[in-house]
Amino acid sequence: MGEPFENSEAWKSARMLTNETYSLCRRDPLAKDFGLRDQLQRAAVSVMNNVAEGWESLHVAEKRQAYNIARRSCGEVRSMTYVLLDNKFISATEQTNLQKLCIQSGKLISGLIRSLGDR
């Protein structure tokens, strides 16, 4: 048995992204925009859960697929930061912070994908 996913830097980073997302979603007016809030929360949780799912998988193809979904979800959250900014749900500083968390998670997940090599 290898390291638990909770020790993975990619999962820890995704957890920080999820926590920051949930923190922003508790504030008005975003808390009242149910569609946007729910989509944002689902995408952030997808990053975290797909890193865990890939980590726990025994099959390389399944690992790669889960990590790719996690990476795409990072892009989804990052894209939504523009909706949040443009509609004044968050400040430019908050957007930059959320984008940095997305990019950091994405890079760590890319590292997991690279570690699989050509298997």
C-alpha positions as CSV (number, residue, x, y, z in Angstrom):
1,M,0.0,0.0,0.0
2,G,1.4,3.4,-1.0
3,E,0.9,6.8,0.6
4,P,-2.7,7.9,1.3
5,F,-4.1,10.5,-1.1
6,E,-4.4,12.9,1.9
7,N,-0.5,13.1,1.8
8,S,-0.5,14.1,-1.9
9,E,0.4,17.7,-2.5
10,A,-2.1,17.8,-5.4
11,W,-4.9,16.7,-3.1
12,K,-3.9,19.2,-0.4
13,S,-3.8,22.0,-3.0
14,A,-7.2,20.9,-4.3
15,R,-8.6,21.0,-0.8
16,M,-7.4,24.6,-0.3
17,L,-9.0,25.5,-3.6
18,T,-12.3,23.9,-2.5
19,N,-12.2,25.6,0.9
20,E,-11.5,29.0,-0.6
21,T,-14.4,28.4,-3.1
22,Y,-16.8,27.4,-0.3
23,S,-15.8,30.5,1.7
24,L,-16.6,32.8,-1.2
25,C,-19.8,31.0,-1.9
26,R,-21.1,31.6,1.6
27,R,-21.1,35.4,1.0
28,D,-23.9,37.4,-0.5
29,P,-24.7,38.0,-3.3
30,L,-23.0,34.8,-4.6
31,A,-24.7,32.8,-1.9
32,K,-28.1,33.7,-3.5
33,D,-27.0,32.9,-7.1
34,F,-27.8,29.2,-6.7
35,G,-26.9,28.1,-10.2
36,L,-23.5,29.8,-10.3
37,R,-22.7,28.9,-6.7
38,D,-23.6,25.2,-7.1
39,Q,-21.6,24.9,-10.4
40,L,-18.6,26.5,-8.8
41,Q,-18.7,24.3,-5.7
42,R,-19.2,21.2,-7.8
43,A,-16.2,22.0,-10.0
44,A,-14.0,22.7,-7.0
45,V,-15.1,19.5,-5.3
46,S,-14.5,17.6,-8.6
47,V,-10.8,18.7,-8.5
48,M,-10.4,17.3,-5.0
49,N,-12.4,14.1,-5.5
50,N,-10.9,13.2,-8.8
51,V,-7.3,13.5,-7.5
52,A,-8.4,11.1,-4.7
53,E,-10.1,8.8,-7.1
54,G,-7.1,8.7,-9.5
55,W,-4.7,8.2,-6.5
56,E,-6.7,5.2,-5.3
57,S,-7.2,3.5,-8.7
58,L,-5.0,0.5,-9.4
59,H,-5.3,0.9,-13.2
60,V,-3.1,3.5,-15.0
61,A,-5.8,4.3,-17.6
62,E,-8.3,5.1,-14.8
63,K,-5.7,7.1,-12.9
64,R,-5.0,9.2,-16.0
65,Q,-8.7,9.7,-16.7
66,A,-9.5,10.9,-13.1
67,Y,-6.4,13.2,-13.1
68,N,-7.5,14.7,-16.5
69,I,-11.0,15.3,-15.1
70,A,-9.5,17.0,-12.1
71,R,-7.3,19.2,-14.3
72,R,-10.2,20.2,-16.5
73,S,-12.2,21.1,-13.4
74,C,-9.4,23.4,-12.4
75,G,-9.9,25.1,-15.7
76,E,-13.6,25.3,-15.1
77,V,-13.1,27.0,-11.7
78,R,-10.6,29.4,-13.2
79,S,-12.9,30.3,-16.1
80,M,-15.7,30.9,-13.6
81,T,-13.5,33.4,-11.7
82,Y,-14.2,35.8,-14.6
83,V,-17.9,35.4,-14.2
84,L,-17.5,36.1,-10.5
85,L,-15.3,39.2,-11.2
86,D,-17.4,40.6,-14.0
87,N,-20.6,40.3,-11.9
88,K,-18.9,41.9,-8.9
89,F,-19.2,38.8,-6.7
90,I,-15.5,39.0,-5.9
91,S,-12.7,41.6,-6.0
92,A,-9.8,41.5,-8.4
93,T,-7.6,40.4,-5.5
94,E,-9.9,37.6,-4.7
95,Q,-10.0,36.5,-8.3
96,T,-6.2,36.5,-8.5
97,N,-6.0,34.4,-5.4
98,L,-8.5,31.9,-6.6
99,Q,-6.8,31.7,-10.0
100,K,-3.4,31.1,-8.3
101,L,-5.0,28.2,-6.4
102,C,-6.4,26.8,-9.7
103,I,-3.0,27.1,-11.4
104,Q,-1.1,25.6,-8.5
105,S,-3.5,22.6,-8.3
106,G,-3.4,22.2,-12.1
107,K,0.4,22.1,-12.1
108,L,0.5,19.5,-9.3
109,I,-2.1,17.4,-11.1
110,S,-0.1,17.7,-14.3
111,G,2.8,16.3,-12.4
112,L,0.7,13.3,-11.4
113,I,-0.2,12.8,-15.0
114,R,3.4,13.0,-16.1
115,S,4.4,10.6,-13.4
116,L,2.3,7.9,-15.1
117,G,4.6,8.2,-18.1
118,D,3.6,6.3,-21.2
119,R,2.2,3.3,-19.3
